């Protein structure tokens, strides 16, 4: 399992009974976690939570705040700063397990910049959410196209860019359907040295375009493969879709990109109790 150990402002304190207890900076949140089928290891810690997300039998859910909290606050990862806040869908605007992928892409970009300081490195971030990968790649020296169908998430990414000191970095923010954008870039003759995508299990584009992982992810990967330069540095596919093992992502990239090498693993978070919480699967292609 790939995991980062450098996230000082985030800690997984405990997990179990379908929940996880996390410290985000100064605040502790308890959120649902279906994979935590084991019992809680430290029940006494849960009494100190500032907020608990309760699922509703009708779908969705709501937060119960047990202590005063701000609407949002900042946390740091290495030289990056992000705005986090509890949302109505249990999320906080950041997936800390992705830090291990941010480090991987940053290292690829920095190696290219070291070899060719004046060369441009273009990265395409699809399903880019609030821009964790975008900020990591831009901080490392890449020009990034940040594409997401949700206008609010793209606005949040711009806020993160300011916090990271990247408000003037070469980042294009696009509210768009990912497949439509990729096809337009192909018609324009555009190309990228790196591509990262984190597609949902199910989602809709800004004009109602439907996306289902099992149906639409491979056609999208095939189109993206055409955008890679001959000297491309990486292609990273992440999936949170339950029931899909890392080998699924690995096979998809291997089929679409026959040259080069693909490796895949679960990604996760180390818990202070000694357990490791799996948080999806990532496949990485490199030349």
N, C-alpha and C positions, 0 to 999 in steps of 0.2 A: 504494500500500500504506500502510495506517495503522500507524504505529509510535510508541512512546513513547521519548523520549530522556532521561527523568528518573529511571531506575532505577539509582541509583548503586551499590546493593549487589548488582546482578546484571549480568553481562557475558557475552555470547556470544563466546568467544575464537576459536573456529574451528569449521568444519563440513566434512563431506565423507566419502566412502566409507560412506555410510549411518549416520553418527554425528554428534553435536554435542558440543562441549567447552564447558562453562559454568562460570563462577565464581559461586558462591552465597556471598556474604560472604567468609569466609576460606578456603572450601573449593572445590575444583575437581572437577567430576563429568563423566564421559563417558557419554553415553546414546545409544541408537539413535534415528536420525532418517531414516525411509525416503525423505524428499524430498531429502536431501542426496546427490544422485547424482554430484556433481562430486568431484574428489580433494581431500584435505585440503590446505590452503594452508600451514599451519605445523606440519609433523609433529613438530618438536622440542618444541612445547608440550604434546603429549599425554603425554609422559613424566612430567609433573608432576602428573597427575591423582591425587587422593586416592582416588577410587572409579570403577570401571567397571562398567556394567551389561551382562551378557552374555545374549543371548537363547538360549533352549533350542530345539532342533529339535522338542521335544515340546510346545512352547507355553510362554508365560511366560518366566521367566529368573531370574537371581540377580545380586547385587552381589559384586564382588571389591574389597575395600578394600586399598589399597596403602600407606596411612599411617593412623595413629590418627585417628579421627573420633568426635565425640559422636553420640548417637542422634538428636539434633535440635538446631537452633540458630535464632536469630532473624535476620531481615533486614528492612530498612526500605524503604518506598517513600513518598516525601514525608512525611506525618505519620501513616503507617500502619506497623504492625509485624506481621510474620507469622512463625509457626513453620514451618520447613521441615525435612524429614527424608527420607532415601531410603526408599522403600517397595518392597514385593515386586513391584510392577507397573511399575517403572522411574520412576514419578512422584515428585515431591518435596512435593506438597501445594499447589503454587502454579504458575499459568501466567503467567509474567511478560509475555507478549505482551498479556494482557488489561488491562494498565495503561492502554493507550490508551482502552479502553472505560470503565474506572473514571473517568478524567479527564473523559470526555464526560458521563457521568451526573452526576458531581459538579458540573460546571458548570451543567447544567440545574437541579439541585436548588438550588444556591446562588443562581441567578438568581430562582427562585421565592421563596426565603426572603427575598431582598433586597426584592422587590416586596411581600411580605406576611409580615413577620417572625413574626406570631402564627399564621399558617395552617399546618395540618398537611399534610405531603406523605407519602403512603403509597406504598411501593414493594414489589412482589412479585418475589422472586428465586427462580426455578425451576431445578431441577438445580443447587442452590447450592453444592455441594461444600464446601470449607473456608472459604468466605465472603469471598473477595476483593472481589466486587461488593457484598456485604452491608456490609462494613466501610467501603468507599468511600462508599456511599450514606448510611449512618448517620452517618459523620463529617461529611458535608455538611449533615446536619440532617433526614434522612428517618426515618420509622418504617418498619421493614422486616419483611416476612414471609419467612423463610428456609426453603425447602422442599427437602429431599433425601431419597432413599429409604434412604441408608446411615447407620445410627446412628453409626458411627465418624466419618464425615465431619462430621456435625452436632456431635459432641463436639469435634472439632478446631476447628470454627468458633467454638465458645464459648471455646476457649483463645485463638484469635486476637482475639476481642473483648476479653478481659482485657488482652492485650498492647497493644491499641490504646486502652485506657482507655475502652472502650465496654461494660463489663460491666453498667452500669445504663442503657444506651441502650434505646429502645423497639424491641427486636428480638424477634420471635417465632420460636423454633426448632421446626421441625416435621419429624418423620420420617414421610414420607408419599409416596404415589404422586402425582405432579404433577397428572395429569388428574383424579383423584378429588378432590384438594384444591380445584382450580379449580371443579369442579362444585358442591362443597359451599359454597364462597364465593358462588357465584351464587345458590344457594338461600337463603343467609343475607342476600342483598342487599348484600354487601360491594362495595367498589370501590377502585381504585388509580389514582394519578396517574402511575405509571411501572411498567413490567414489563420484566424482563430474564430471558432464558432461554438456557441453554447445554446443549442436549440432547446425549446421546451418540449415536453411530451405532447402538448396540444396548445395551440395558440392561434391568434388571428392577426392579420396585418391591418394597417390603418384604414383600408377600404373593405375590410371583412374577409380578406383572403385567409383561407383555412390552412393550418399546418398541423400535420400529425407526424410524429417522429418516424414511426415505422413505414409510413408511406412516402414521405417527402424528403427525408434527410439525405438519402443516397443521390437522387437526382440533383439536389442542391450541391452536394460534394462534387459530383461530376462537373457541374458548371464552374464551380470554384477552381477546380484543378486546371481549367483552361486559362485562368487568370494568373497563375503562378509564372514567374520569370524562370528562365533557364537556370539561373543561379539562385533559386529560391532557398530560403533558410529554414522555414518550418511551416507545418500545417498542423494545427491542434484542434481536435474535436472533443468536446466534453458533453456528457449526457447524464441527466438526473432521472431519466425514464426508468421506472422500476421494471425488473425482469430482464433487462438487457445487460449482459456481462461485458467486461472490458473487451473480450474477444470480438464482440459485435462491432464495436467502434474500430478495433484494429483491422478487422476484415474489410470494413467499408473503405478505410483509407488505403489499404493495400490494393484493393480492387481498382480504385480510382487513380492511384498513383503507383504504378507497377515498379518504377525505379525508386531507389532510395530504401530507407529502412523505417519500419513502424514498430513502436512498442506501446503497450497499453497496460494500465493498472487501475485498480480502485484508487480514488483519492479519499482522504479522510482527515480526522482531527484526533490528536492525542488528548485523552481525558486525564484529569488529575488523579482519577481513581486507578489508573493503569490500563483501562480499557481503551480500545481504538474504535471510534465511530465512523463507519463508512458513509461517504457522502457523494456517491456517484462514480462515474468511470471516465477516464481520459485516455485518448490515443494520441500519440505524437509521431508525426512523420518528419524525418529530416533526410537530407541528401547523402 
